[in-house]
């Protein structure tokens, strides 16, 4: 595969993948391009995949090469192909949906996403998505200042002797960074905690044997002149750079398995991708014994599960076949090759231990509704709730019984293709365990839910038969009722209790506010991503008791991190904005606790209205003198509307209403920091008030919704007075008359399935300053071929093509029948967004 500068679609296995920007230089020091990176991962795949198969993959992406910003990515993005396999890891207050690399197309897709580094833990997912025991032990030998690879080799040799004495055979990997990793295969019988404790004791033993060279504690202050033996990567929540992964360093070095013989030879150095490929073809994989032993453990576990499934199928056949398989109706409605939903084979298995679980999922399909599911007899017995769960004991809601679902469905979130059964987006609204009070099959169910998000509540589900509410022959209709007698919503021992208390403030001894009830946060601020709203369709009818309405501000979205009074601002695509808006450091004084806050940076016009055009004067400036001059001419404010973390507690899994209460509690608004309240009234009134104030529109937010990081969710809906669209600039046409010799119009696109889809050109809305700036920006991105998939010949004539990196925003009248923007007008650059973020509104 030779690098080219235009988009090309290739067939990898049986998957079609669009590859873009193959000539982009990812490693400037060596000139290594993105095309070369993809070629490397394509060629190394047969040796690499056995080491990462069935493991959750965390990616580090360098969209603009290793000299640019790095993005940490755990969750599988919504834009990922539907054939990428994934599993969900449940944390106390948030879930992460991780991709799994078990085939070449997935590895190539990750390389196309500029995911240079792939990191995995020492354990694998089981066949049902459960976390298995670790199948390998790893030690990371990390040299401090003043030491290097020779000292790491000395420690590795000493560690080998100890490991062999334990019956384990270690294999070395030069990490591609500074040090060495040692891997040893395990039999999969020991739990993560035990393996981690053994690794810790091993590190301490090395420190005792080599006290002048080895450090086993985490203290960074003591690492100078020593090799830190990092045993913590055996923790189930930690990851290690995957064998054969590239590194995002100045040169394309690789985490490369080595032999002990070459490890002890003079001149040992980290290897680059070219050296690794040459070695593999000549010598094979020195780490293969670890992968083979690990996969054998996985096959043993899978084989046990497969034999269970075979026995279940045989039992079902002897007792009447599918009539006893409660999932037969579920499977009959779904094609496992087309839907991301779990479609397990065989009859369900009843769990013999543990408290039964429940889940309530929001389902945005042909008709929006909620799905209520209770674990019972090995399946999730399911009802669709058109109006959701009732909150008033005086009002019953309809519950329509649907087919039983597999237990695996309890963790499902994703988008079902529109042509498939139930097509639409599914997100988890609440989940937890329940106490069963009564289960009369086909008649009545009474349960007490212990929800992680919405606390404890007692519900009764009653069949409509004989109650005068159902229609003759309609056996599926039930009623769901919130009983008058309710449990203490803050009773101890449930995740829901934590959520219910989460917005109640208490004070530290020093007077600072804190948030009780939420789980401790484990997410680094640089890994945070904003939740995105979906453009509302038509004129939705939204109940104010279930939805809150916020005015939509016309500015730049930013996540602000406060640590010890210091403030860091990051844009939606991860760019650091701190230096551009120095006045917003006032948040460090206004926030009573450390935290991560979501809001909009706005510049106000002479009438006090946010103006995106004015804000352009502040965007992209980096020189202190320019920033200070622009600050005086165009002051900004920070309008906060959400909080992801407060006082070390994770709040993203809490309901919107709880997060808003927490936000108003911990931030003392004033100066340039504001916390605008939600609108008081219904949607129609909010839209009228928004128009009267000269604002863009309204954002409607489901009161019970969690904060879905890095996702576009239908729990937040955008309603605009005027249509706006983010676009990717792929070219420009020369102007005439006053614009002769310069930019006349911009050629615009939106990323689609097969590449950048052309949506028209814009030639109005520019100031002279805009045109000068645009010419300078695009001049640096010139290329010889069009980046679009389908430019009409008249628009392509005399066009200058550019690499499609820059994002702008236009206002327009409507979409034409052929997918073009009618009467677009330029609003400005969106430097806070990347081309990959753009979607058709």
C-alpha angles and dihedrals in degrees: 000000000000120000116255131177099233133071116271133181117221134186111236109184102315094329128097112219126185110222118199138184092013091163093055110120110237097176108037094186092062100022091239108167133209089252090058090049091053090047090052094052090045092055097040094047098097090058099035103046095065088060095051102030114131092002124120109251124218112195134208109203129196104191092180100033132275092298089062135066121307121221124204113214127186103153121072105247120238088241092063117115112266091238094066106108118229145169132202124239112204117217125185095267105009141028128223122207107211127195120230123217109215101134141041097252091058092049091049091048090054091049089050087055088058090247095158095168124050118191126192137176126240094257136068136221116256122231091273096044097264122141110255126206114276115275096197140034120221134193119194112209103202117184119218126212113308097025133076146166096323091059091045089054090053090053092044092055091050091048091050091058092051093046093049088051087057091052094257125122113213125209122200128230122185100226099223088238119062109307149035134268123210119206127193125180119239130200094236095242098108122079121240093253092055094048091049091051091050091050090050092052090048090053091050090050090054090049090053092049095045105025095162094052110029131067121188100177126087094239109130092193090067099047099090110114093005141092112240111217100212106204094163094086087082088069109111091237096052129084137203129210105271119248109264093018117138120240126232094232133119091280129035096259121167137217089246127189111229139187122250089240095060091039090065095043122102119263097034110174140164113275129235126220094262092053092047094051091048092050094048094054091050103036110014125221116327089195094055094107090063093048092045093050091045094051090047089058089050093049090051091053092044091047091055089051092046091052089051090052092048090052090049091051091049091049091050091050092051092049099047107295122244094006087077095041104090091195098056092095090048093052093044090062097049138065107210091206092059107036128061090216116113110262106182121190124236132021120314123266119228113230112237097202141031135054114292116256136221135197134191113200129192108229117195101192135129085313117023113235144139126258116218115199131182123191108237132152093353098310140075106255102213142205130178113227110202092190098029129237114335118244097185118071087211094062126064121200128211116256116192113200114229133183119300114267129212118260089246088068089072090080098039121126122158147089120294110208111260094240093054128084109284092009112190143070122313123196131169112253097178138348140172140107133308141208114229116223101166137359115181103174111243092357118060142354125187120186141162111223123211101199127190092215108025103032129225123336138157117232135181123203113199131185112239093224109123094003097098094242103090130075120242110274094011097124094165098066118102133159124234115210134185106222123231091236107071131180122241102281090212097047112145123257104044136094088228091061089059092051092049093053095038098098096047109106126219129178133245118227087261091058098254118137121246135185118238126204103030123109122255113271119247098176120105114228092239089059093055119111130187124251111241129216125229122231108253117242117232116324106323121204106228123184110228090216088063101030134052120207122217125183112249114241121212103226145081121306116233140175112217121203119199117198120169090337094309118120128212121186124202129183125230091269094048101261116148109246098171097107093046094060108033094162090066090070083088085086087076088066096039096051111081092201140029111269152129116264132191122214151125127269108218139180116210125221125219090280093053095254123134110256121196090193091057091048089060086076089066101040122104097006116139108160110095094226093051092046092051093049092048091046091059094046097041115024118191138208132209114227110197121204106160144024126212099181134014129181091348093308124124111234103170094097092053124096119271092247091054092049092049091051089049091050094053089046100053100036121069099205119216143106108030093342117088134175103199111204123236113267117273106229143029129313096265091054091046091053092048092049091046092052091046090053091050093245131145097251139270137308112214115205128193107241093221097043124121123224105266102203116217093001138110105230135189088216084081116050127191117214113186134189091212129030114250129178134191111227139185116234111228102166148340140229125222118256132236134221110001089006095050112137093021143064114314102171140352126236111225137201144175122215111255139173094283100032139285108353116210113238102173141273134287124212104161136071095050126129119208088254090053092054093049091049093046091051091052093047097046093042088070092053101051117146135171103237134053115260092207128095097218120019114166113239095244092054092045093053111108090356123152111217125216136187104268100241106114122084125207137172130234135186114221144173101236146314116277122227092260094052100263129136112252116217097347119189124197116247101174147272121312100210088164090070136063127223090250090059094062118105133169106265 
